[in-house]
Amino acid sequence: MAWRDAKASRARLLLFMASIILGIAAVVSIQLFSQNLTANIQRQSKSLMGADFLIDTDQLPNARAQAIIDSLKPDASEVNFVSMVAFPKNDGTKLVRVRGLQGDFPFYGTIETQPVNAATNYQVSGGALVDATLMLQYNLQAGDSIKIGEITLPIAGALKAIPGNTAVSTAVAPLVLIPFRFIEATELLQFGSRKEYQFFYRQPNVDLVALEKKLQPLLEAENADLDTHTGTSSRLGRRYDNVGSFLNLTAFIALLLGCVGIASSVNIYIKEKIKAIAVLKCLGASRKQSFLIFLIQIAGIGILGGFIGTIVGVGLQELFPIVLKEFLPFDLTISITAQPLIMGVLLGLVMSVLFALLPLLRTWYVSPLEVLRFSGDSSKQSKNAIYGVITVIVLFLYAFSFWLLKDWLYALAFIGGILVTFGVLAGIATLTMKLVKNYFPKRARFTTRQSLLNLFRPNNQTIVLLVAIGLGTFLISTLYFTKDILLDKAALGQTSESANLITLDVQPDQVAEVANTFEANNLNVLDNIPLVTMRMHSIKNELVNKLRTDSTSQIKGWLLNHEFRTTYRSELIDSEEIVAGEWVALQKEKDTIQVSISDNLAEDANVTIGDFIVFNVQGVLMETVVKSIRKVDWTNLQPNFTIVFPTGVLENAPQFNVLTTYAPTEESSATLQRDLVSKFPNVSVIDLRQMFTVVEDILDKVSWIINFMAFFSILTGIIVLIGSVRTSKYQRIKESVLLRTLGAKNKQILTITALEYLFLGILGSLLGILLALGSSLLLAVFVFEEPFTPSLIPFLVFLPGISLLVLGIGLSNIREVLRSSPLEVLRKSG
């Protein structure tokens, strides 16, 4: 019976199936991609680092650290730092990361260059490998020269890839490789320079776990660190797990939207089958038999939909390496595993049956007397059964979310958010129907009145259409609003009072000449900030060396080895505000030195007002007391500090300076950078406009990924919309033919349908945008702590676009309606 009935209703059942295909495809494709990513990271972990393990330190190793490094016999080493370089060919300048390498690095993986032999020849020939994109930007070729500090080297080739480097980091500071023997001649490693020394080891048979357990505490005591290829791959895996969880949830939303469509369509489908079920019961069919007939149908289309969705997902996951290639430090090899494929088919079955259970319960309570009743279904369903089914659905959704997120609280929040969003959309739809029913003007035109009264007619699709339209619009609009918040946080104030050029590592004897260079280019010095480097020696009378080995300590480990760059001044700046304590502008001679720290440092160091911190300032111990705690806006692109001293303390300490200015045009910025690089090779210049461009480019890539996933929800919503409209197609034909029998013209019928779906499209998309507006406002206030100015794109593009799309789908049935003869209704009733 299930097979026979399904053949007669195959068009509708295919639409049910189409509702979940895209959701299953999205989930399966992302699951496959996540498994491939994990497998590739594990398989290529050595190639990602280029070695079995490395030791790194941000200062020249002291005697004890060097003894540990030498005892393990490093096979290669490097020093890397950020610096300005110049290209004599076209007078171009650029902030880059210089890596001075010696030894046969990498031991795993390869350095990819153009020409190919440059990767092995540059050490012998004494040339430089320059980032390939940078060479294109400055029209450079192999054989041209690059000036790094006090030396000029020939460019041996274009650098395409090297282990340990990512496209994102290259976008901020492109890479330049040179032989280690030239580093000293550059004269760039001066006091205050940010540098990192790394020592690479090829020891494939060593027990990395035991090695790390033994050496890590010893190295940390000497401000060094041990990093293994397994540790690197584990951190990278966790980073992409977060991305995978987000993509999984987006796919899950698309699947949920499809399931809502199934529930609605099955509801109407069962309503139309009530009399057939009553006839079966008159002929002796039991409750169980009538229930199973339709359960088998839904299970069948769930399995088939899951199978088709799985096949589509296998094809889709091939796109992810292309979409995410900017964020992957390696080439991704795709392979197919069985688990996501089995999961896709089972998910299609379970989700279809779960969401169809509520309407299917109606078949259980159909009375044989329904054959004799003229008007619809009057059977009463068990409230306990309904509540039981709802409970099972919510528990399954929570369990599936927990499996995706691996965190019970996040899963609970996600399911709660989804239920609230669905509830708001369904509640507003219900309220709209009641308002129209009770308060719509009775004197309105016939077509207008009829179109809006259709919103609460029997078999109406108001709730499901508003949920489908609203949720899809909500997702895509939230993306745009959130992107605007992020861009606003990174936006630069284009005024002469806002610095957009930051000059770093200016030595004390260079400050006056750098300032004169600014003036010679008609630019003013906006800030002259002194920087003093130091480390923490003790916190609240606890030695840092002891805290490193204390597993019960509440202090975050990062600050125990961190070299702080601090400053001294008498005033707060725009990005700061005091949240506790009292600001001290000038230090009194007899008082303990009073410092101000940022709120995040206070939290991580577990200190508050009145606590003591002893700093090691280049070998001199300095006792301080926390006098104030500041809230710092770190997204403000200007020099911000975790620790600020009052004036009268650090003036005579070894220091260097940061000078800032405002360059009104790119040309003036480029001219200043050329002058500074030619006169002061050790000075680095950060152009905040370029930084903003990098941030915007990264956000655009992330937005594309989110758009790609939101597309599944939007397209699923469209399929649900089509399915819902088509499911009620025969009801519409009957109603329209009855109207024509009563004298209505084709134009009136067309107008009635158009107005109804236009109203649903406008209301649904407007609700989605307004919900997105509210959620984005909450994100701006409580997460980003930023003023919120919404984008007009959702209002100007999504609102009319989605409304017209809904209108077009709604009118897709009208052609057949307009061709139907009024006699058709008489034949059907006969």
Buried (B, 14 or more C-beta within 10 A) or exposed (E): BBEEBBEEBEEBBBBBBBBBBBBBBBBBBBBBBBBBBBBBBEEBBBBBBBBBBBBBBBBEBEEEBBEBBEEBEBBBBBBBBBBBBBBEBEEBBBBBBBBBBBBEBBBBBBBBBBEEEBBEBBBEEBBBBBBBBBBEEBEBEBEBBBBBBEBEBBBBBBBBBBBBBBBBEBBBBBBBBBBBEBBBEBEBBBEBBBBBBBBBBBBEEBEBEEBBEEBBEBBBBBBBBBBBBBBBBBEBBEEBBEBBBBBBBBBBBBBBBBBBBBBBBBBBBBBBBBBBBBEBBBEEBEEEEBBBBBBBBBBBBBBBBBBBBBBBBBEBBEEBBEBBEBBBBBEBEBEEEEEBBEBBBBBBBBBBBBBBBBBBBBBBBBBBEBBEBEEEBEBEEEEEBEEEBEEEBEEEBBEBBBEBBEEEEBBBEBBEEBEEBBEBBBEBBBEBBEEBEEEEEEEEEEBBBBBBBBBBBEBBBBBBBBBBBBBBBBBBBBBBBBBBBBBBBBBBBEEEEBBBBBBBBBBEEBBEEBBEBBEEBEBEBBBBBBBBBBBBBBBBEEEBBEBBEEEEBEBBEEBBBBEBBBBBBEEBBEBBEEEBBEBBEEBEEEEEBBBBBBBBBBEBBEBBBEBBBBBBBEEEEBEBBBBBBBBBBEBBBBBBBBBBBBBBBBEEBBBBBBBBBBBEEEEBBBBBBBBBBEEBBBBBBBBBBBBBEBBBEBBEBBBEBBBBBBBBBBBBBBBBBBBBBBBBBBBBBBBBBEBBBEEBEEEBBBBBBBBBBBBBBBBBBBBBBBBBBBBBBEBBEEEBEBEBEBBEBBBEEBBEBBBBBBBEBBBBBBEEBBEBEBEBBEEEEE
